[in-house]
């Protein structure tokens, strides 16, 4: 049975509702458990495992749900309030940082996973934003969680860079040594009242540039995957901001997204999934499991990493950067491949390389989350509006000298 054709803003709204439904349904609302408010990492498998980043995006879904009248103000307030209590009283933390994956009901660490700085930051961005929206005790609780974080503890003092992860068993590992999704870390960390880091940490990660197919000076990420150009932008409106080196991160994401699309067009002879209307390489579920697919420019060997899998969220998460190209892709996928649409909107990944279409059977919270927020920001700027009101985000931008410049034309 075919689905009805759908276009433009109507399709954006339809996907928005599908994303909202993920966070509305894949959540623990049992008040008798320690894990109230925790949201699943994935919908189909490991259903007892939550992701703290999913909860951060889930906070945004509460705001969007109220604004679209999918959720009452009172219900959303109660969910936000009790979820913050879960993090204040039930989840283990070390120096204010939380584990990447936790049990949905017990709130205990899963899989001996890392104490994650980036996933804690995504959670905190959501908490601060929902605090601005509801105010009162929700704002106070979000502030406590933010100010509990000892950012300096997570800093590699020799390199003046944040580590990527920490476990009690192995200690710190990795380094945020080049540009990626971590811009939010610096903004949050320098503004802390209790545990700030020196603003020089922003200067000490590499900002390497490369051209691709006529697009000049892209500050690129290690793996070339699109989520790295999106996640910080979900919360922080960089559109008219430049740092003291003249970098406009929003414009950089526009260039990187256009380069990623050109990569798929250029390599459409190698992978039949790729085309001008089928692009968006990012981390997603592929035929062999979760992988980080990417495009040029990057530092990895794409011949080994890519297998033709495309993630709709790769393009949808870039709708604020490339609205025309993203909406064109959404219309094409929705109207051409009915199997790419499911209970939470577009599926996580698809692949046309075999004899028949392969489609992911599960949805991932962070992928539905970035689609949810970016569509809402494109349509109404709601999440940007409340996130950018936050005193810590404003203070962090000011300390880092990421300031407003002459207005740049809207990308709509």
PEBEL-V651871 format. One record per pair of residues at least 4 apart in sequence whose ideal C-beta (glycine too) atoms are under 8 Angstrom apart, sorted by the first residue. I is the first residue (numbers start at 1). J is the second residue. Records with the same first field share a line. If there is no record, write none. Layout:
I=J, J
This chain:
1=338
2=338
3=334, 338, 341
5=334, 335
6=10, 11, 14, 331, 334, 335
7=11, 331
8=12, 327, 331
9=13, 379
10=14
11=15, 327, 330, 331, 334
12=16, 319, 327, 330, 375, 378, 379
13=17, 379
14=18, 345
15=19, 316, 330, 345, 346, 371, 375
16=20, 64, 68, 372, 375, 376, 379
17=21, 68, 70, 345
18=22, 342, 343, 344, 345, 346, 368
19=23, 61, 344, 345, 368, 369, 371, 372, 375
20=24, 61, 64, 65, 68, 70, 372
21=25, 343, 344, 345
22=26, 43, 344, 345, 363, 365, 368
23=27, 39, 54, 57, 58, 61, 365, 368, 369, 372
24=61, 65, 70, 71
26=39, 40, 43, 54, 363, 365
27=37, 38, 39, 40, 58, 79
28=33, 35, 36, 37, 38, 39, 50, 104, 105
29=36, 37, 79
30=35, 36, 105
31=36, 82
33=104, 105, 106, 107
34=86, 90, 105, 106, 107
35=50, 86, 90, 102, 103, 104, 105, 106, 107
36=82, 83, 85, 86
37=55, 58, 79, 82, 83, 84, 86
38=50, 55, 83, 86, 102, 104, 107
39=50, 51, 54, 55, 57, 58, 365
40=47, 49, 50, 51, 54, 104, 365
41=46, 49, 50, 51, 54, 101, 364, 365
42=46, 47, 49, 362, 363, 364, 365
43=47, 344, 362, 363, 364
44=361, 362, 363
45=362
47=104
48=103, 104, 105, 110
49=101, 102, 103, 104, 110, 111
50=54, 55, 101, 102, 103, 104
51=55, 100, 101, 119, 365, 366
52=56, 91, 98, 99, 100, 101, 102, 116, 119, 120, 122, 123
53=57, 100, 118, 119, 122, 123, 365, 366, 369
54=58, 365, 366, 369
55=59, 83, 87, 123, 126
56=60, 119, 122, 123, 124, 125, 126, 127, 369
57=61, 122, 126, 365, 366, 368, 369, 370, 372, 373
58=62, 83, 126, 365, 369
59=63, 80, 83, 126, 127, 129, 130
60=64, 126, 129, 130, 234, 369, 372, 373, 376, 383
61=65, 369, 372
62=66, 71, 76, 79, 80, 130, 133
63=67, 76, 129, 130, 133, 382, 383, 386
64=68, 70, 372, 373, 376, 382, 383
65=70, 71, 76
66=70, 71, 72, 73, 76, 133
67=380, 382
71=75, 76
72=76
73=77
74=78
75=79
76=80, 134
77=81, 134, 138
78=82
79=83
80=84, 130, 134, 138
81=85, 137, 138, 141
82=86
83=87
84=88, 127, 138, 141, 142, 145
85=89, 90, 141
86=90, 91, 107
87=91, 93, 98, 123, 127, 145
88=141, 144, 145
90=107
91=98, 99, 102, 107
92=98, 99, 107, 108, 109
93=97, 98, 115, 148
94=115, 166, 168
95=149, 150, 153, 154
96=120, 145, 148, 149, 150, 195
97=115, 116, 117, 120, 149, 150, 154, 166
98=102, 115, 116, 119, 120, 123
99=109, 110, 113, 114, 115, 116
100=113, 114, 115, 116, 119
101=109, 110, 111, 113
102=106, 107, 108, 109, 110
103=107, 108, 109, 110
109=113
112=167, 169
113=167
114=165, 166, 167, 173
115=120, 165, 166, 167, 168
116=120, 165
117=121, 154, 162, 163, 164, 165, 166, 185
118=122, 164, 181, 182, 185
119=123
120=124, 149
121=125, 182, 184, 185, 188
122=126, 184, 231, 366
123=127
124=128, 142, 145, 146, 149, 188
125=129, 184, 188, 234, 235, 387
126=130, 235
127=131, 141, 142, 145, 146
128=132, 142, 143, 146, 387, 390, 392, 393
129=133, 235, 383, 386, 387, 390
130=134, 138, 142, 386
131=135, 138, 139, 140, 141, 142, 143, 390
132=139, 386, 387, 389, 390
133=386
134=138, 139
135=139
136=140
137=141
138=142
139=143
140=144
141=145
142=146
143=147
144=148
145=149
146=188, 192, 392
147=192, 193, 194, 195
148=194
149=188, 192, 195
150=154, 194, 195
151=155, 162, 185, 188, 189, 192, 195, 196, 197
152=195, 196, 197
153=195
154=162, 163, 166, 172
155=160, 161, 162, 163, 197, 201
156=160, 161, 162, 163, 172, 175
159=175, 177, 204
160=198, 200, 201, 204
161=175, 176, 177, 201, 204, 205
162=175, 176, 182, 185, 189, 201
163=172, 173, 174, 175, 176
164=173, 174, 175, 176
165=172, 173, 174
166=171, 172, 173
167=171, 173
176=180, 182, 185, 205
177=205, 206
178=205, 206, 207, 208, 221, 222
179=205, 206, 207, 208, 219, 220, 221, 228
180=221, 222, 228
181=221, 227, 228, 229, 230, 231, 232
182=186, 205, 232
183=187, 232, 236, 249
184=188, 231, 232, 235, 236
185=189
186=190, 199, 201, 202, 396, 400
187=191, 232, 236, 392, 393, 396, 397, 400, 402
188=192, 392, 393, 396
189=196, 197, 201, 396
190=196, 197, 198, 199, 201, 202, 395, 396, 399, 400
191=196, 391, 392, 393, 395, 396, 399
192=196, 197, 392
197=201
199=203, 399, 400
200=204
201=205
202=243, 400
207=219, 245, 247
208=219, 220
209=217, 218, 219, 220
210=217, 218, 220, 296, 297
211=215, 216, 217, 218, 297
212=218, 259, 262, 263, 296, 297
213=259, 262, 263, 266
215=255, 258, 259, 262
216=255
217=255
218=252, 255, 256, 259, 297
219=247, 252, 256
220=224, 256, 297, 298, 299
221=225, 228, 229, 256, 294, 298
222=298, 299, 300
223=228, 292, 294, 298, 299, 300, 305
224=260, 263, 281, 294, 295, 296, 297, 298, 299, 300, 302
225=281, 282, 283, 292, 293, 294, 295, 298, 314
226=230, 256, 257, 260, 280, 281, 282, 294, 295, 314, 315, 317, 318
227=231, 282, 283, 313, 314, 317, 366, 367, 370
229=233, 252, 253, 256, 257, 318, 321
230=234, 253, 317, 318, 370, 374
231=370
232=236, 238, 249
233=237, 238, 249, 250, 253, 320, 374
234=317, 369, 370, 373, 374, 377, 383
235=373, 383, 384, 387, 393
236=384, 387, 388, 393, 397
237=241, 250, 377, 381, 384, 387, 388
238=248, 249, 250, 402
239=250, 408, 410, 411
240=250, 404, 405, 406, 407, 408
241=248, 249, 250, 397, 402, 403, 404, 405
242=246, 247, 248, 402, 403, 405
243=247, 249, 400, 401, 402, 403
244=401
247=252
248=252, 405, 408
249=253
250=254, 321, 408
251=255, 408
252=256
253=257, 318, 321
254=258, 321, 322, 411
255=259
256=260
257=261, 318, 321, 322, 325
258=262, 322, 325
259=263, 295, 296, 297
260=264, 279, 280, 281, 295, 314
261=265, 276, 279, 280, 315, 322, 325
262=266
263=267, 279, 281, 295, 296
264=268, 271, 274, 275, 276, 278, 279, 280, 281, 295, 310
265=274, 275, 276, 279
267=271, 274
268=272, 274, 275
270=274
271=306, 307, 308, 353
272=308, 352, 353
273=278, 308, 309, 310, 350, 351, 352, 353
274=278, 279, 308, 310
275=279
277=328, 329, 332, 333
278=310, 329, 332, 333
279=310, 314, 315, 329
280=310, 311, 312, 313, 314, 315, 316, 317, 318, 329
281=293, 294, 295, 306, 310, 311, 314
282=292, 293, 294, 311, 313, 314, 317, 367
283=290, 291, 292, 293, 311, 367
284=290, 291, 293, 309, 311, 313, 314, 348, 349, 360, 364, 367
285=289, 290, 348, 349, 360, 362, 364
286=290, 291, 293, 307, 309, 349, 351, 360
287=307, 309, 351, 354, 358
288=307
290=364
291=305, 307, 309
292=305
293=305, 306, 307, 309, 310, 311, 314
294=298, 300, 302, 305, 306
295=302
296=302
298=302
300=304, 305
301=305
302=306
307=351, 353
308=351, 352, 353
309=349, 350, 351
310=314, 349, 350, 351
311=348, 349, 367
312=316, 329, 330, 333, 340, 346, 347, 348, 350, 371
313=317, 346, 348, 367, 368, 370, 371
314=318
315=319, 322, 325, 326, 329, 330
316=326, 330, 346, 370, 371, 374, 375
317=367, 370, 371, 374
318=322, 326, 374
319=323, 326, 327, 374, 375, 378
320=374, 377, 378, 411
321=411
322=326, 411
323=327, 378, 411, 412
324=328
325=329
326=330
327=331
328=332
329=333
330=334, 346
331=335
332=336
333=337, 340, 346
334=340, 341, 346
337=350, 357
339=347, 350, 357, 359
340=346, 347, 350, 359
341=345, 346, 347
342=346, 347, 363
344=363, 368
345=368, 371
346=371
347=359, 360, 363
348=360, 362, 363, 364, 367
349=359, 360
350=357, 358, 359, 360
351=357, 358
352=357, 358
353=358
354=358
363=367, 368
364=368
365=369
366=370
367=371
368=372
369=373
370=374
371=375
372=376
373=377, 383
374=378
375=379
376=380, 382, 383
377=381, 382, 383, 384
378=412
381=385
382=386
383=387
384=388
385=389
386=390
387=393
388=393, 394
389=394
390=394
391=395
392=396
393=397
394=398
395=399
396=400
397=402, 403
398=402, 403
